[in-house]
Amino acid sequence: VKLDITSKFGRAILANSITMTPGTITVDIIDDYIYIHWIYVHSTDPEIYSRKISGRFEK
């Protein structure tokens, strides 16, 4: 999932928040992307999940 957060602290908070959500775990953060493993997938479009997962936190 592409990130718009630029600070390392903000990315760490987002990654931790995602991991605390049942059925998800943050695997890695590389450059502007966060790699997430989630169990309950309803779409294969990463843009949909980008808005669902990180959109709330990036506002």
Residue pairs with C-beta under 8 A, 6 or more apart in sequence:
1 33
1 34
1 35
1 36
1 46
1 49
1 50
1 53
1 54
2 32
2 33
2 46
2 50
3 11
3 14
3 29
3 32
3 33
3 34
3 54
3 58
4 54
4 58
5 11
5 14
5 54
5 57
5 58
11 29
11 34
13 57
14 34
14 54
14 57
14 58
15 26
15 29
15 34
16 26
17 57
18 24
18 25
18 26
18 34
18 36
18 53
18 54
19 25
19 26
21 53
23 38
23 39
23 40
24 36
24 37
24 38
24 39
24 53
25 36
25 37
25 38
26 34
26 35
26 36
27 35
27 36
27 37
28 34
28 35
29 35
34 54
36 49
36 53
38 49
43 49
